[in-house]
Amino acid sequence: MRLVWQILAVVAVAFIGGQGVNAMGDNPWITFALGIVLSVVAVLVYRWVVRRTEHRPVTEVAGKGAASTITRGVLIGVALFGAVIANIFFLGYYHVDGPGSLTPAVGLFGFMAVAAVTEELLFRGVLFRIIEERFGTWISLVVTAVLFGLSHLLNPDASLWGAIAIMLEAGGMFAAAYAATRSLWLPIGVHFGWNFAASAIFGTVVSGNGANQGLLDASMSGPALITGGDFGPEGSLYSVVFCVLMTIAFLWLARRRGNIVPRRPRAAATTLSR
């Protein structure tokens, strides 16, 4: 039942947070503050429910080293998305029309913060971690990547290719980042950095949710396999290639550190469940 309780707790915070942030969408400063508060609340709720259901220290969201790990993750996410946009720009498909505005970027900061935190707590903190205990790292990575990609089919301008791209790039990369560090702070940071760069810096569509006004007033046009089309740059082949390479790097680090969990033998799994 721990899986059920943990999912319910995180989903409840995500739902309430989503409703609150959406309600304040016209006020970026309130959205910023609310997003930060809800992010903290989500982590505290996750820590509480895991401690109550598993009776252990919740080391994956330990306070020590959190700030530096998140910062490192944000830098990785921003750099990755920046590399994608740079390649699209040099092909002539990303156009900067001028400077954007700081105010919308402030609101996007809060919105993307709570989105990154709640999604990582759910998909990597609960699903990946618990599935990995029984079936090992590789199966858990594949299963949660597929689920993460499918969840993006609910977005307004979603497409099957967009969902597959999310499976290949984000679903695998975030799980691998967790496996490499055994900390949720790194995938949270990478997730936030990627989304914040896409929306608040480069002003592009994020996962088929419509265009954003960021620090740059920009537009995109060109082949969908390069630009991502209505789904945004996450549907670009550049995103898939760069993120898969980063996934490989994280998995190499996880193997080097001995963090790859093998599949549990059936007899042991049966004994454990009893």
N, C-alpha and C positions, 0 to 999 in steps of 0.2 A: 504493500500500500504506500510505501514511501514515494514511489514514482508518481502516484496519483496526487498525493498531498503536495509534493513539491511543484508539480505542474500547475495544480490549481492555485497555489500561492503566487507563483510568478505570473501566471496568466491574469489573475485578478489585479495585480499591481499594474501590469501592462495595459489592461483594459481601462482601468480607472485613469491611469496616466495618459493614455491616448485620448480619452474623452476630454480630460482637462486641458491638454495641450491644444487639441483642436478647437475647443471653446474659446481659447485665448489667442487664436491664430492671427487676429487683427492687431494684437499688441505684442510686438516682438520682445519687449523688455520683460513683460510678465511671462511670456513663453520661455524666455531664457531662464528666469528664476525658477519657474515651475519645473522645467526640465531638469535642472540641477537637483532640486529638492527630491523629485520623484526618482531620480537615478540613485540617490543616496538611500531613499526608502526601500527601493527594490533590492539593493544589496543587503540591507539590514533584514528584510523579510526573508530573503534567500538564506542568509546565515542562520536566522532563527529556525526556519522550518527544517533545514538540513541537520542542524544540531539536535532538534527534537526528534527527528525520525531516524537518524543514523548514530546519534550519541558519540560524536567525535568532534575534534577541533576542525573547523571549516577552513582548512589551510589554503584552499584555492582562492579565497578572497581575504587573505590575511592582510592586515594593515601595513606590516613592514615591507618596504620596497614598492608599495602600490604606486606612488606618484611617479617614480622613475620608470617603472615598467609600463605604465599607461603612456607616459611621454614618449618612450621608445616606440611603442606601438603606433601612436598617432603619427610620428614622423615616418614610419614605414608606410602607413596607409596613405598619407599625403604624397609621399615620394612615388609610390606605385601608381596612384591615379594621375599624378603629374606626368609620369612617363607615358601613360596612355594618351593623354591629351597632347603632349608634345609630338608624338608620332602622327596623330590625326591632324594636328596643326600643320606639320611640315608637308603633309599630303594636300593641304589646302581645303580641308573639310571642316575645320573649326575656325570660326571667324570672331575676332574681338572687335566690337563696334565702339568700345570706349569703357571708361570706368563705370562700375555699378554703384551700389550703395552699401554702406556699413550697417544700417539699421536692419534690413531683412536678414543679413548674415548673423546678427546677434540672436534673432529668434530661431534661425536654423541651428545655431549652436545648441540651444536647449532641446530642440526637437530631436536632433540627431543623437544627442547624448542619451536621452531616455530610450530611444529606439535601439541604440547599440547595446546599452546595458541590459535591457529586458530580453532582447533576442539572444544575447550571449548567455545570460543566466539560464534561459529555457533550453536552447539547442545544445550548448556545450556544457553548461553547468549541471543540467539535469539529464537530458537525453543522452548525449555523448558519453558522459561519465558513467551512467548506470548501465547502458548497453555495453560499454567497454568492459565492465567488470565481468560480464557473463560471456561475451563473444569475442573479446579482444579489440585491439585498436583498429585493425584494418576494416573489419566488418562494421564496427561502430562508425568509423569515418564515412564509409560508403552510405550507410543507412541514414545518418543524420544529414549528410550532404544532399541526398535525394529529398528528404523531408523539407530541408531549408529551401531548396529550389522550388519545390511544389508550392510552398507557402506564398511565394511571390506571384503565383498565378492569380491571386486575388486582387492584385493591383490593377488600376483602371486601364492602363495600356500594356498589360501583360501579354506575353506571347510564349509559345512552347519553346522557341529557341532561347528566349530570355531566361526562362526557368532552367533550361539545361545549362546555359552559361553560368548562372548563379550556382548551380550544383558543382560545376567544374572549378570555378574560381573561388567564390566566397565560402561555400560549404566546406570544401576541402581545406582551404587555407586557414580558416578560423579554428577548425578542429586540430589541424597540425600545429598551429601556434599554441594551443592549449597543451597538446601532447608534449611539445618541446619544453615547456616551462612548468607544467602542472599548476598554472596560475591562470585565472580568468582575466586578469588585468591586461595581459598582452593581447588576446583576441578582442577584448573590449576596445583597447586603444587603436588597434589596426582597423577595426570596424568603424569606429567613430571617425578616424582620420580619413578613411576612404570616402565615407558618406559626406563628411563636412567639406572635403576638397571638391567633390562632385557638385554639391549644391551651393555652398556658401562662398567658395572661391571661384570656381570656373563657371558657375551658373548653368549647369546642365541638368538634364532629366535624371532622376535617381530611381532605378528599378521600375520604370513605367508609371511613375507618380506625377508626371507633368514637369514642365520646365520651372527652374528657380531663378530668382534674381539674386546674384551673388556680388562679390567684389568686382567681378568683371561682367560687363554687359556683352554677352556673346551669343552666337547661334551656330548651329551645325547643319550641314547638308552634304549628302554624298551617299555612297553605297551603304546599305544597312549593315553589312558584315564588317565594315570599318567603323562607322559611326554608332552602330547599335540601333539606329532607327528610332521609333517612338519609345522604345524601352530605355534608351539612353546608352551612354558609353559602356555600361556593364554588359551590353550585348555585343560589344566589339570583340573581334578576334584578338586584338591587342590586349584587352583585359584578360581574356582567357589565357593567353600565352604567358603574360607577366605574372599572373596570380598562380598559375600552375607551377611556374619556376620557383616562386616563393614557397609554395606548398612543399615542393621537393626539398628545398633548403631547410624548412622547419622539420620535416620528417627525418632528414639526415641528422639534424641536431638531436631530435628525440631518440633516434637509434643510438647515437653516440653517447647520450646520457643514460641509456638503459631504460628509457621511458616507454618503449613499445610493449604493450601488454599482449601476451599470447592468448589465443582462444582457450578458454577453460575446458578441460576434458568433460565429457558428458556426465560421467559418474560423479566427478567432483561438483559439478553444477547441480546435480540432483540432490546430493548430500547437503549442499549449501542451502538449497531452497527448503529443505526439510527443517 
